[in-house]
Amino acid sequence: MKAFHTVANWPVTRRAWRAFARRVSPRVALALLALATVSGYWLLWAPAYRLSERFEYAEWLMATWPWVAGGLAAALRLLGAVVPGTLASYQGSALLLVALLLLQFGIYLLALWLVGRVSRRSALSTVLALTGLVQAVLLPLPGVFTTDLFSYALYGEIAGRFGGSPYVQTPNDFPTHPLYLLINPLWRDAPSVYGPVWIALSSVVGATLGGHLLAQTLAYRLIADACHWLNLGLLWWALRRFRPGAELRGLTLYAWNPLVLFEFAANGHNDGAMLVFLLLALGLLVRGRTLGSWAALVLSIATKYTTALIFPLVWWWATRQVQGWRRVALWAAGGAGTLVAVAALYLPWWRGLDTLGPVLYWLTTPLYANHAPIGLAIWLRDALAAMGFGSPDDLEPWVFGAQRQVVRLGLLALVAWEAWRLRQATELPLACARVLLLFLLAVNTWVLPWYYTWPLALVALGPLRSRTTWLAVAFTLTAPVSMYWAQASFSSLDVRGYIVYLAPLGGLLLGELGRRALDALRTRTPRASLAVADDASAVKALDAR
């Protein structure tokens, strides 16, 4: 562990970096950063294996592809030499995971700085090559940090292989299936919470590869990889209208982000598919193709319901050409049409009103994970109990329910505020990103690290120096670091975990206070200067008359 702390705390000073930059061209430096990134993801194999949610998967993978075992052994030997003893314990493995994520994020920030100092062609080729190499390294990752891949596979088999409906049937209906024991016990009695577009895609995988566990798992990782490439193309296409000339930095902001690469290439989450249709909708909207944008947004909602949160804002902008009550009527008609279209997509798996059970459950019966306001709600519950208003158990439903309603009203107020002050199409992505950030930080009671890929994809379409942009980028670091550390510790976020998780908000507040203090110092001038300025203003006023 001593060697690990020595490496982790090695001081890279500004002078050393400048000396390195003078000796190495920006093009070579960017290539070296890409190589370091790929190497870091290979080293991630070691903590991924040690911390895997399901060791059976790693064993099956290495039995099928023996060379994976060789690659894992090489990573373990290298890390054992550099940071001896770290992987000997579960906590040491978790510490190594956090260190590698921090390292990748630092490389990512350096890459964002360097990409503007390299020719457009060289930078673009480096970013695209990096994407392909990282996906190739993470595809055979010998471990999983979530069991979502196995849930996707079983829901897909229910829909495509067994002819059932994953909205009313659950993994508990198939207890002898090989996938059953790989699914987290929390989700074995849960029907699918994903939209019909994702179920349609899953049903194809289930019908084609049903019964082949490893093939299905890798298929979902490959689908996530394909969606990532589609998103890169759509980002570039949309940026040509949102920020002409800034396509490269926007693309790098998203493509090189460690959370995006890790969660899609390694964990295979379906959020990338949802973002495909969202980016398509925004790209079509900025080109004036309103109907096509609406259809793409409907498909995004029908993949994963999250984008329903920003539909009112996007559609309000889309109807800007119509004024007054006609605009409100057109906006409401678009919302009603969306509900009808999504309902129609449910038809292949419709089994009566029970089909809507998963959606209604999540709307009315929240599960708590990494929900920041819960600490305040617990404090208020205990304070009221201490004042004699009732027992904590009796007060909890009322206090927690009131807290949820307050933050939901706050979200509605933010959507209305963003819609009212929206003036240009270029402002739309950041406005939507702020809505999603508030939803994740205050409204959604079940928050997981990869959810922060949602606002990141949106801020990639906005100005790089925006506070919203850097807030979204910062959460792609603090969310996985805090939440995966808690997961490795078999606990929920504690006070220290929430401090790490919410650190970007504190940084934003301190930065704003510092900026205002500097502005005040810069505008402070001697009395004589003020008098001269007043005299000059008086002369100009007389001349104007």
C-alpha angles and dihedrals in degrees: 000000000000091000090049093055090046091056095040093051097043105137114236100190127198090246092055092049092050091049089051092048091052092054098042126053117238090245092056091042091054090049090050090051090052090050091049090050093052091046090050092055090051089053087051087072089079100058090036090060094043094047099035117145089220120028090186089070092055091049093051091046094052092044089056096040108029091182088069089064089052092051091048092049090051091051091049092050093049094048090044089058096044099038105018117199096012095110093044091087135043092236091049090053090051090049090052091050091053091046092052092049090050090048092050091049092051090051089048092055091048090050091053089053094046099044092075091055096055129074114272094244095048094047094047093048090049093051093047093045090049090053093053094045094048091049090051091051095047099042092080094037104156096226145036129229092198136027094223091109090062092047090052090051096049094044087050091053092048089054102035106026106030098032094233134125118258088203093070102021123069137195087261087071088064105044094155095053113113090233094056098080091045092061118090109259088235090067102038092094095039125101118220117293094192128102126263094255090061091044089052091054091044091050090059090053091046093049093047103038102020112147094022102101101184093042091053093049092051090045091060091049089051091049089053089049091050091049089051091056090047089051092052090053093046092048092054091046093048094043090058086071103028097045113003111202094019097079095113098056093043090050092048091048089062104027098051096040109123094219092054094046095045100042096045104034096038105026097031097217119184092227088095090063090051090051092051091066093039093055090044090053093051093045091052093044094054088052092054097252096133100167093048090048091052092050092050091049090051089053090049092053090046090054097051120351096228096096089063084081093066098035093092090054096044094045092046088058091045091057094049093116090068118068137202124003091342088066092050090049092049090047091051091046090054090052093048091047089052092054091050093048094049090047090053090054088058093061099097089058100030113137101166126280090323086076088074092050097103093053094046091047093056092046095051107025110047124199115209125230126145092344106162100202093054091088091059091047091051091049091051091047092052093044092053090047090051089053090056101253092130144295120309090247092054094044097045099079091048097045096042091045092050091048091053092050093049094053091044090054088049090054091050090049091052092050090051092046093049091048092049095052097039108119107154135037090236089065094056101081094052092045090054090046091055090052091052092045092054090047092053096042101043115005110039110076094196111058126171129181098254091058087081090070086077099068091034092062089051098047089051084072092053136070114299095225095054118122089227090056095052092042090056091045092049092053090056084068105037096043097057094037094053098036098044090046089054090046091052088050091052091237142098124256113294127197093282090047092053090048089057093042095050096038092110090064090052090047091050091051094048091046092051092048090048092049092051091047091052091047089052092051092048093051094047108103135171119271092248091056090050091052092051090048091051091050091050091050091051092052091050090050091053091048090051091055 
